[in-house]
Amino acid sequence: MKSLLRHPRTQAALAWLLGQYLALVIRTTRWRLIDAGPAFAHLAAGRPVILAFWHERLPLMPALLRMARAAEPRVAALRPRVLVSQHRDGRFIGDAVARFGFSMIYGSSRRGGREALVEMLRALRAGDPVALTPDGPRGPRRQAAGGVAQLAALSGAAVVPVGAATSRHVRLPSWDRMMLPLPFGRAVLLAGAPILVARDGAEAALPVIQAAIIAATDAADVACGLT
């Protein structure tokens, strides 16, 4: 059974099903976008941003691009990139969310990190946003690794902390207690104030970024009535 589940064709079929399911959730959920004006202003002015959110809220993020394009038409011309690991799980997630208009960058601190950094810098310099999970792909949960601050320092791009929550969901028994959305709920996507990192300020900025992502996630939970 494990061999069957790991087969590339099985993985492709499961990723397609997950993509279909997330599309159903997006269509049947009442979404609300909060405090995204400053982030949209950066994008509209041609200034790239790094969208940072916890790994546990990844299934909610495909709705972000759809709502951003509706709220700010100039975002439609951008090519958002998502950093995922080269591990089988990362490629599975990449295949599932690619249908929503994202392009994947594969790499992590353990494998392909240098190549991924170069590709992210290239994307940001072209004006395209980059999305990543600072605690992914293996945790610890809600603890940001240094890569997000280093990328911001090298690129000059602002970090936008993003929170997301939905009133109808199940928690998966994974290391991050991933929130899997269910249809017919109320959901919130919240973008915090952009954080600029000085060229030599990555170390000092990291706890600020981590606290901002936690605050955005907690605020999204409160807006959905979650405790």
N, C-alpha and C positions, 0 to 999 in steps of 0.2 A: 504494500500500500504506500509506504514512504517513497519507494522508487517511482511509483506511478504519479504521486502528487508532485514530485520534483521534476518530472519529465517536462521539457520545454513546451510541448503542445498542451499539456494539462495546465501549466502555468499561464500560458497565453489565453486559454479558454476561461480560466478562473479570473484573470485580470479583466477580460472583456465583460464577464458577468458582474464583477464589482463596479466597473465603469457604468454599466447599464443601471445598476442599483443606485449608485450615487446620483446619476442623472434623474432618476425617479424621485429621490429625496429632494433634490434641488427644486424640481418642478412643484412638489406638493408641500413644501415648507414655506412659511411666511418669514421672509428675511428682513432684517433691519440692519442698516449700516450706520455706525456711530463714529463721530469724530474723525472722519477720513479726509476732511478738507485740507489740512496741511500736507498730508502725503500726496494727495492729488495735485496740489499746487506745485510741489517739487517735480512731479512727473510732467505736468503740463508745461513747465518752464524748461524741460529738457534735462533736469537734474535727476540722475538715477537714484534709486533707493534699494536698500536691502530689507526685505520683509522677513522678520524673525518671529517665529512662533514655536510653541512646544510640540514635540513629536506626537503627543497624545491627541492633538486637535487637527492633525493632518487631513483626516477624511472630510472635514468641513471646509477646507480651503478652496476646492474647485469652485465654490459659489462666489469667492472673492473676485475673481477675474470677471465673471459675468456681471456682478454688481458694479465693479469699477468701470467697465466699459459703458454701462448704462448711465452712470453718473457723470463720467468725464469722457466724451467721445474721442479726445486725443489719445486716450489710453489704448484705443483699439489698434493703433498703428504699432504699438510696442510688442515685443516678443519676450514675454516673461520666461525666465529660466528657473528651474527647481533643482537644487542639489540633493541627490539621493546616493546611497552607497552602491558600490559595485557588487555587493552581495546579492544573492538570489532574491531576498526579500525586497531590497531596494529596487531591483529591476522590475519586480512584480508591481510595486507601488507606481513606478514610473509608467509602466504600460497601462495601468488603470486610470491615471489622471491625465495622460497625454491627450485623450479625446477632448479635454476641456480647453485646449489651446496653449498648454504649457509645453516647453521643450526641456529635456532632461540634461543635466550635467552629472556625470557619474564619478564619484570619488568620496573619500573620507580620510580621516587622519591615519587610518591603518593601511589604506590601499588607494593609490591614485590621487593622493592629496595634492601633490604639486601640480599635476596636470589640471586638476579641477580648479585650483586657485587661479591658474593662468587663464582658463576659460571663463571663470567668473569675472575676473578683471577685464577681460576683453568685452564681455557682455555689458558690464557697467559703463565702460568707456564709450560703448555704442549707444548708451542711453536706455538700455533695457533693464527692467527690474530683475533682481535675483531673490529667490525665496529659499530659506533654509530653516532647519530645525536645530538650534544650538545644542540641544541635549541628545540628538540622534546620532547614529542609529541604534545605539545600545545603552544610552544613559550614562550616568545616573539621572533619574527623572528630575526635571525642572532644575538642572544645574547646567549652566551654559559653558561650553568649552570655549577656548580662547579664539577659535577661528573666526567667529563673527566679528569680534572687535578688531582683529588683525586685518580682515578684509576691508572693513570700513576705514581703517587708518591708511591702508595702502591705496585705496581707490578714491577716497574723499567722499564716497556716497554716504548718505544718512541712513541710519538704522531705524526702521519703523517697527516698533513692537506691536504685534497683532494678537488679539484674543478672539476666541470664538466659542460659542456654546449653543446648545439646542435643548429645548424642553423635553423632547422625546429622544431617548438614546439608551444604549446599553454600554456597559463598561466591559471591555475585553480583558481576559486574565493575562495580559502582557506586562512587561516590565514597566511600561508607562501608563497602564490602565487606560488604554486608548478609548476615546469616546466614539462609538459607532452610531451615527445618526439614524433615526427611524423616520419614516414618512409622516406627514401631517402634523408637524410640530411648529414651534416658534423658535427662530434662531436669530442670533446676534453675531455680527462681525464688528469688531472694534479695533480701530487703529490709533495707537498712542502718538504723542508728539515725536517727530523725527529727532534722532540723536546724532549729532555730529561728533566725530572722533578725530582728535589731532593726530598728525603723522606719528608722533612719538607717545601717543596717549592710550594705546590699546589696553595696557594692563589696568590703568585707572578706570577706563570706560567699561570694562567687562562687568563688574558688579552693578553698575548703573543700568546696563542693558538687561541683565538678568532680572533685576528688580522691576524694570519697566514691563517686561514680558509677563511676569507674575501678576503685576497690577492690572494689565490689560486682560489677562485671562480671568482673574477674579472679578473684574468689572463686568465682563461678558456673562459670567455665571450669575451674578446678581441681577443683571438685566433680564435674564431668562427665569428668574425665580428659583435658582438652584442654591443650595447651601454648601 
